[in-house]
Amino acid sequence: MSVRPSTPEIITVNSETLQTQIRDLLPSQNGFGSELQASNVITPIIDLTAAAEGSGLPNYLQTALAFGSQTEISVANSTQSIAASAGFYRVVGAASFTPDSTAAKITLILNDGSTNKEVWGAQTRAVSTQGTTVIDLDLVFWLRAGDEAFMSSGDVESIFLGSVRQLALGDGTLVPPNGYPL
């Protein structure tokens, strides 16, 4: 039985999309070589995307609450705008309800300039005996250009306390916590 060593196969990849991505992520490689190539050889990969983009902060830490980044929200029997520019946002807090003879309701509303859409909500039924219910909220939402987000409370018995912070701009550029890096 003879053992024949395998020969690596190298092919040209004709993709302007991939070439553009390489030029964007690795500006120093712009103009170096004319074609991308692929090989059938197994090669270990080290993801340098964050370093190439100039960000070394892991995603989960990038979403941290921060003193200078949070905008406080306190809503009772009203509607409050909480974000109005394109991008990704994180809203955290707690909704508390002490229902009486009417139902208590809190909603997170996205508006495209003409239409409201309730994307999160909590409501209690009308009851004859009082008791307080508390629901924690931790959501990430996206606004397009022209969209606006609102937190709404239907009555004085429904209260939302929390904060909101922008995580990324409309183009996807991350917004690190205020004060980072030191």
Rosetta blueprint (number, residue, H / E / L):
1 M L
2 S L
3 V L
4 R L
5 P L
6 S L
7 T L
8 P L
9 E L
10 I E
11 I E
12 T E
13 V E
14 N L
15 S L
16 E H
17 T H
18 L H
19 Q H
20 T H
21 Q H
22 I H
23 R H
24 D H
25 L H
26 L L
27 P H
28 S H
29 Q H
30 N L
31 G L
32 F L
33 G L
34 S L
35 E L
36 L E
37 Q E
38 A E
39 S E
40 N L
41 V L
42 I L
43 T L
44 P L
45 I L
46 I L
47 D L
48 L L
49 T H
50 A H
51 A H
52 A H
53 E H
54 G L
55 S L
56 G L
57 L L
58 P L
59 N H
60 Y H
61 L H
62 Q H
63 T L
64 A L
65 L L
66 A L
67 F L
68 G L
69 S L
70 Q L
71 T E
72 E E
73 I E
74 S E
75 V E
76 A E
77 N L
78 S L
79 T E
80 Q E
81 S E
82 I E
83 A E
84 A L
85 S L
86 A L
87 G E
88 F E
89 Y E
90 R E
91 V E
92 V E
93 G E
94 A E
95 A E
96 S E
97 F E
98 T L
99 P L
100 D L
101 S L
102 T L
103 A L
104 A E
105 K E
106 I E
107 T E
108 L E
109 I E
110 L E
111 N E
112 D L
113 G L
114 S L
115 T L
116 N E
117 K E
118 E E
119 V E
120 W E
121 G E
122 A E
123 Q E
124 T E
125 R L
126 A L
127 V L
128 S L
129 T L
130 Q L
131 G L
132 T L
133 T E
134 V E
135 I E
136 D E
137 L E
138 D E
139 L E
140 V E
141 F E
142 W E
143 L E
144 R L
145 A L
146 G L
147 D L
148 E E
149 A E
150 F E
151 M E
152 S E
153 S E
154 G L
155 D L
156 V L
157 E L
158 S E
159 I E
160 F E
161 L E
162 G E
163 S E
164 V E
165 R E
166 Q E
167 L E
168 A E
169 L E
170 G L
171 D L
172 G L
173 T L
174 L E
175 V L
176 P L
177 P L
178 N L
179 G L
180 Y L
181 P L
182 L L
